[in-house]
Each structure stands twice: as structure tokens, then as C-alpha cells.
Amino acid sequence: MVIAERGAPSLVSRQAASVLGLFLVAQVFDGLLTYRGVSTLGVAAEANLLLATSIEAIGAARTLLSAKLLASACGYILFCGGFHRLLAVATGLYFGVAVFPWLTIIPFLPTGQ
């Protein structure tokens, strides 16, 4: 009989923690890049109608902070619930659909000088 060492994290738990970290990084980048884009181009640059409406009502900073905190909490719930593959898919979608498009647009925005 083999007794697993306590305190030694498994490969799966390390990978899951890495995916959670990447998910949180995606949230931060998406929030910052969206703030930059909306500040420069206006609310019309935000494709999410719920966020655009909220930005008009309470401002970009409050809206994006709230949305990113909610998304991060949902990611943490997926992590704690053991839905690691779903979290990995969500992470990939965030980078591909939210972060990457902003990274292709941001370099062409005026610097405000």
C-alpha cells in the first residue's frame, strides 16, 4: 500500500492553479485594455451591451472593476468546484476574444498628447 505524502501538491492541482492564475491575469488585462479603449474611443468601443449601458450609468472604472471582480469570483468558484477544464476553456476564450482584439487595436490609439 502506497501512502501519498501530505502537503505535496499533485500535478493536476498545480496545473489547475496555473490556469486560475492565467484566468485572473486575463481579467486584469481585459479590464485595463477595455478601460483604455473606452476612455479613448468612447462607450461605443465596448461590444457588450450590458457593460456599455453600465459604463454610461456609473462610469468605466466602477463598471469594469465590478465586472472583473464578478468574473474573477466565478473563476474561483469553478476552480474550487473542480471544473478545471471549463476554467481552462474560459481562460482561452478570454485571451482570444477579449484580450487579443484589444492588443491589436490599442497600439493604433492616440496617446492623448
C-alpha positions in Angstrom: 0.0 0.0 0.0 1.3 3.4 -1.0 0.6 6.3 1.2 0.6 9.7 -0.6 2.7 12.4 1.0 0.6 15.1 2.6 1.4 18.6 1.5 2.9 17.6 -1.8 0.5 19.1 -4.5 -0.3 16.9 -7.4 0.4 17.8 -10.9 -3.3 18.3 -11.6 -3.6 20.8 -8.7 -0.6 22.7 -9.9 -1.9 22.9 -13.4 -5.3 24.0 -12.1 -3.8 26.7 -10.0 -1.8 27.9 -13.0 -5.0 28.0 -15.1 -6.7 30.0 -12.4 -3.7 32.4 -12.3 -3.9 32.8 -16.1 -7.7 33.4 -15.8 -7.1 36.2 -13.3 -4.3 37.7 -15.5 -6.8 37.7 -18.4 -9.3 39.5 -16.2 -6.8 42.2 -15.3 -5.6 42.7 -18.9 -9.1 42.8 -20.2 -10.2 45.3 -17.6 -7.2 47.6 -18.2 -7.3 47.3 -22.0 -11.1 47.9 -22.1 -10.7 50.9 -19.8 -8.1 52.4 -22.2 -10.2 51.6 -25.2 -13.4 53.1 -23.8 -11.6 56.1 -22.4 -10.1 56.8 -25.8 -12.8 55.7 -28.3 -15.9 56.2 -26.1 -18.6 53.7 -24.9 -19.3 52.6 -28.5 -16.0 50.7 -28.4 -17.5 48.2 -25.9 -19.3 45.4 -27.6 -21.0 44.1 -24.5 -24.3 46.0 -24.3 -24.7 45.3 -20.6 -21.3 46.8 -19.8 -21.8 49.7 -22.2 -25.0 50.6 -20.5 -23.4 50.3 -17.1 -20.4 52.4 -18.2 -22.8 55.2 -19.3 -24.7 54.9 -15.9 -21.9 54.7 -13.4 -18.6 55.2 -15.3 -16.0 52.9 -16.8 -13.8 52.4 -13.7 -16.7 51.2 -11.4 -18.3 49.1 -14.2 -15.1 47.3 -15.2 -13.9 46.8 -11.6 -17.3 45.3 -10.7 -17.4 43.1 -13.8 -13.9 41.9 -13.4 -14.4 41.1 -9.7 -17.5 39.2 -10.6 -15.8 37.2 -13.3 -12.8 36.5 -11.0 -15.1 35.2 -8.3 -16.9 33.0 -10.9 -13.5 31.6 -12.0 -12.6 30.9 -8.4 -15.9 29.1 -7.9 -15.1 26.9 -11.0 -11.6 26.2 -9.6 -12.9 25.3 -6.1 -15.6 23.1 -7.7 -13.1 21.1 -9.6 -14.2 22.4 -13.0 -10.7 22.9 -14.2 -11.3 22.1 -17.9 -14.1 24.6 -18.0 -11.9 27.2 -16.4 -9.2 26.5 -18.9 -11.7 26.9 -21.8 -13.0 30.2 -20.3 -9.4 31.4 -19.9 -8.6 30.6 -23.6 -11.8 32.4 -24.6 -10.9 35.5 -22.6 -7.5 35.7 -24.1 -8.8 35.0 -27.6 -12.0 37.0 -27.7 -11.3 39.8 -25.1 -7.6 40.5 -24.7 -6.2 39.8 -28.2 -8.6 42.1 -30.0 -7.7 45.0 -27.7 -4.0 44.2 -28.2 -4.4 44.6 -31.9 -6.3 47.9 -31.5 -4.5 49.7 -28.6 -1.2 50.4 -30.4 -3.1 52.5 -33.0 -4.9 54.6 -30.5 -3.8 58.2 -29.9 -1.8 58.8 -26.8 -3.7 61.9 -25.7 -0.9 64.4 -26.3 
